[in-house]
Amino acid sequence: MSLTFHWFLPTNGDSRHVVGGGHGTPATAFGRNRPPTVAYLSQIARAAEDLGFVGVLTPTGAWCEDAWLTTAMVSQHTERLKFLVAFRPGFVSPTLAAQMASTFQRQTGGRLLLNVVTGGESHEQRAYGDFLDKDARYRRTGEFLQIVRDLWEGKTVDLSGEHLQVEDARLARVPDPVPEVYFGGSSPIAGEIAARHVDVYLTWGEPPAQVAEKIAWVRGLAAKEGRTVRFGIRLHVITRDTAEQAWTEAHKLLDGFDPDTVKSVQAGLARSESEGQRRMLALHGGNREDLEIHPNLWAGIGLVRGGAGTALVGSHDEVAERIKEYHALGIDEFVLSGYPHLEEAYWFGEGVLPRLAAQGLWQHPFAPTSAPAAQVPFTS
């Protein structure tokens, strides 16, 4: 199977330094910020499309722009790129969400992917009027996905669940194709939901041994449900012609982290209810030293950013090797980002992707396999 790569739309703003935010922490920029205008985000999206990324992830939460509205606008400036739209099931009815997805598919020519985010922070959920606890939110997510999937199959749905109730629900037009559902979560109930309902299980960028454990866990749960699930990983990247150049960039980012801001962000993230966030914090423990937790896997981003907190750092060859290492475990999809997102997309797309193509692990999804850009590794 050819590897699939997605990029990231920074709807919380972009910078030559890390832009923080997520999991209940406010967006912070360490340096001059690039506002998330439609023009700038479209520039990133067009670059991702040209380079061979299949889709782009957009985040959700109070710290960023709304993902549905933003991607609907940016989609009009691209042709083939898909949009991995993050959304929280508790904020919209399942029938309306199914209808929105169906509309998005028709208006974009089938370019929607859905990233279901249950929500790990009760205080942020309450700001949106959602007062369920974490486990209850996951149970509601299961009911939500059951309704949505039945509607997408053209069924008339009646369901009276613990948290959701619909009567005589149906869609006038079903989506074609049906959007694939992406989902992540490290708690036991998250694994159960993934096994029953999702197409792609996403994990944050933990060391390979921990990722292997997660894959085995979810794969086993899915097998009990008579299903198979694909696996993806969420990482940042800093890739250059040489390892020295890449690590210089990483250390430049680290040097720009204000100690007081790091302390404040870490205190906020320590209150997180998310098991995945807890695992991210454990990788560095708030310590600015010894941040290379596995060869070429750097935990520095997590000092100032919630959610995905690790980056692949190294030469193009080294980053390609780490991708192959994760792929050998069962990871087929990579959701990547870097600061700033426009420039880093080119570093990865022109430096790493051709090396993977030369080894038969990747081909440009929007171009003939003989395209020169997919055959000749980039060097400066």
QUIKACOR-V738979 format. One record per residue. N is the residue number from 1. PHI is phi in degrees with one decimal (999 if undefined). Layout:
BEGIN
N_PHI ; N_PHI
END
This chain:
BEGIN
1_999 ; 2_-69.4 ; 3_-65.5 ; 4_-114.8 ; 5_-122.1 ; 6_-119.9 ; 7_-109.9 ; 8_-132.6 ; 9_-97.9 ; 10_-79.8 ; 11_-75.5 ; 12_-102.0 ; 13_101.8 ; 14_-130.8 ; 15_-166.2 ; 16_-78.0 ; 17_-119.9 ; 18_-70.0 ; 19_-100.1 ; 20_-84.0 ; 21_125.6 ; 22_96.8 ; 23_54.0 ; 24_83.9 ; 25_-99.4 ; 26_-73.8 ; 27_-67.9 ; 28_-132.4 ; 29_-121.9 ; 30_-97.7 ; 31_134.1 ; 32_-70.7 ; 33_-94.2 ; 34_-105.4 ; 35_-60.3 ; 36_-82.5 ; 37_-74.4 ; 38_-60.8 ; 39_-63.0 ; 40_-70.5 ; 41_-61.9 ; 42_-67.8 ; 43_-63.1 ; 44_-63.5 ; 45_-62.8 ; 46_-65.8 ; 47_-63.1 ; 48_-60.1 ; 49_-62.5 ; 50_-64.4 ; 51_-77.5 ; 52_112.1 ; 53_-72.8 ; 54_-72.6 ; 55_-150.3 ; 56_-132.7 ; 57_-84.8 ; 58_-118.4 ; 59_-79.4 ; 60_-136.3 ; 61_140.2 ; 62_-71.8 ; 63_-90.5 ; 64_-143.3 ; 65_-71.8 ; 66_-63.7 ; 67_-71.7 ; 68_-60.9 ; 69_-65.2 ; 70_-64.2 ; 71_-68.3 ; 72_-60.3 ; 73_-73.9 ; 74_-67.0 ; 75_-59.6 ; 76_-74.8 ; 77_-108.1 ; 78_-131.7 ; 79_-117.7 ; 80_-125.5 ; 81_-61.8 ; 82_-94.1 ; 83_-123.4 ; 84_-88.8 ; 85_-85.8 ; 86_-83.1 ; 87_-150.6 ; 88_-109.6 ; 89_-58.6 ; 90_-74.6 ; 91_-98.2 ; 92_-151.3 ; 93_-67.7 ; 94_-62.9 ; 95_-66.4 ; 96_-66.0 ; 97_-62.3 ; 98_-62.6 ; 99_-67.5 ; 100_-60.2 ; 101_-64.2 ; 102_-64.0 ; 103_-63.1 ; 104_-59.0 ; 105_-61.4 ; 106_-68.4 ; 107_-76.9 ; 108_-112.9 ; 109_75.2 ; 110_79.9 ; 111_-111.4 ; 112_-105.3 ; 113_-124.9 ; 114_-116.8 ; 115_-105.6 ; 116_-82.7 ; 117_-114.9 ; 118_-66.8 ; 119_101.8 ; 120_-99.9 ; 121_-120.9 ; 122_-62.4 ; 123_-65.8 ; 124_-73.6 ; 125_-60.7 ; 126_-64.7 ; 127_-62.7 ; 128_-96.6 ; 129_88.8 ; 130_-106.5 ; 131_-112.6 ; 132_-75.0 ; 133_-81.3 ; 134_-60.4 ; 135_-62.4 ; 136_-65.5 ; 137_-63.0 ; 138_-67.8 ; 139_-64.2 ; 140_-64.9 ; 141_-59.8 ; 142_-61.6 ; 143_-63.8 ; 144_-58.4 ; 145_-67.2 ; 146_-61.5 ; 147_-65.6 ; 148_-60.9 ; 149_-65.3 ; 150_-64.5 ; 151_-64.8 ; 152_-65.3 ; 153_-84.9 ; 154_85.8 ; 155_-80.4 ; 156_-92.2 ; 157_-113.2 ; 158_-123.0 ; 159_-145.4 ; 160_-121.9 ; 161_-100.7 ; 162_-66.5 ; 163_-123.8 ; 164_-124.2 ; 165_-141.9 ; 166_-133.1 ; 167_-135.7 ; 168_55.3 ; 169_-84.1 ; 170_-161.0 ; 171_-103.8 ; 172_-68.0 ; 173_-140.7 ; 174_-85.8 ; 175_-73.1 ; 176_-142.0 ; 177_-79.3 ; 178_-68.2 ; 179_-64.3 ; 180_-77.1 ; 181_-107.2 ; 182_-107.3 ; 183_-161.3 ; 184_-136.7 ; 185_163.7 ; 186_-109.4 ; 187_-80.1 ; 188_-55.1 ; 189_-69.6 ; 190_-63.7 ; 191_-61.7 ; 192_-63.7 ; 193_-64.4 ; 194_-59.9 ; 195_-62.4 ; 196_-87.8 ; 197_-128.6 ; 198_-103.2 ; 199_-92.9 ; 200_-130.1 ; 201_-92.9 ; 202_-104.7 ; 203_-121.4 ; 204_-74.9 ; 205_-78.2 ; 206_-82.8 ; 207_-56.9 ; 208_-52.7 ; 209_-62.2 ; 210_-71.2 ; 211_-63.9 ; 212_-59.8 ; 213_-64.0 ; 214_-63.3 ; 215_-60.4 ; 216_-61.6 ; 217_-62.3 ; 218_-69.6 ; 219_-61.5 ; 220_-66.4 ; 221_-64.2 ; 222_-65.2 ; 223_-61.4 ; 224_-65.3 ; 225_-90.8 ; 226_72.9 ; 227_-126.3 ; 228_-121.1 ; 229_-128.3 ; 230_-86.6 ; 231_-128.8 ; 232_-134.3 ; 233_-136.5 ; 234_-109.0 ; 235_-142.3 ; 236_-93.8 ; 237_-138.5 ; 238_-133.9 ; 239_-124.3 ; 240_-139.0 ; 241_-62.0 ; 242_-127.8 ; 243_-62.6 ; 244_-59.3 ; 245_-64.5 ; 246_-65.7 ; 247_-69.2 ; 248_-61.2 ; 249_-65.2 ; 250_-61.9 ; 251_-68.1 ; 252_-65.5 ; 253_-62.2 ; 254_-62.0 ; 255_-63.5 ; 256_-85.8 ; 257_-80.3 ; 258_-67.3 ; 259_-57.1 ; 260_-66.4 ; 261_-67.2 ; 262_-57.9 ; 263_-61.6 ; 264_-66.2 ; 265_-63.8 ; 266_-64.3 ; 267_-64.9 ; 268_-66.8 ; 269_-69.9 ; 270_-65.0 ; 271_-87.7 ; 272_-62.8 ; 273_-88.6 ; 274_-76.8 ; 275_-66.1 ; 276_-63.0 ; 277_-65.9 ; 278_-59.9 ; 279_-67.2 ; 280_-63.9 ; 281_-63.5 ; 282_-66.2 ; 283_-70.2 ; 284_-126.3 ; 285_60.2 ; 286_77.1 ; 287_-88.8 ; 288_-82.5 ; 289_-103.3 ; 290_53.7 ; 291_-88.4 ; 292_-85.7 ; 293_-89.7 ; 294_-161.0 ; 295_-47.8 ; 296_70.6 ; 297_-110.5 ; 298_-111.9 ; 299_-96.3 ; 300_-64.4 ; 301_-58.5 ; 302_-67.4 ; 303_-68.5 ; 304_-129.1 ; 305_-133.5 ; 306_-77.3 ; 307_77.6 ; 308_-56.8 ; 309_-126.2 ; 310_-121.3 ; 311_-134.0 ; 312_-82.3 ; 313_-125.8 ; 314_160.9 ; 315_-68.5 ; 316_-57.9 ; 317_-66.5 ; 318_-66.3 ; 319_-64.0 ; 320_-61.9 ; 321_-65.9 ; 322_-67.0 ; 323_-62.7 ; 324_-64.2 ; 325_-63.6 ; 326_-67.8 ; 327_-62.3 ; 328_-63.7 ; 329_-80.3 ; 330_127.1 ; 331_-82.4 ; 332_-110.7 ; 333_-123.8 ; 334_-123.1 ; 335_-106.3 ; 336_-117.7 ; 337_-159.9 ; 338_-170.7 ; 339_-112.1 ; 340_-75.2 ; 341_-68.0 ; 342_-69.1 ; 343_-66.9 ; 344_-69.2 ; 345_-60.7 ; 346_-70.9 ; 347_-57.4 ; 348_-74.0 ; 349_-66.6 ; 350_-96.1 ; 351_-104.0 ; 352_-96.2 ; 353_-57.2 ; 354_-61.7 ; 355_-68.4 ; 356_-69.1 ; 357_-64.4 ; 358_-63.8 ; 359_-97.3 ; 360_76.1 ; 361_-97.3 ; 362_-151.4 ; 363_-139.1 ; 364_-61.9 ; 365_-73.6 ; 366_-117.9 ; 367_-142.0 ; 368_-57.9 ; 369_-63.5 ; 370_-88.0 ; 371_-58.4 ; 372_-55.9 ; 373_-63.5 ; 374_-93.3 ; 375_-119.0 ; 376_-108.9 ; 377_-58.9 ; 378_-82.1 ; 379_-138.5 ; 380_-88.4
END
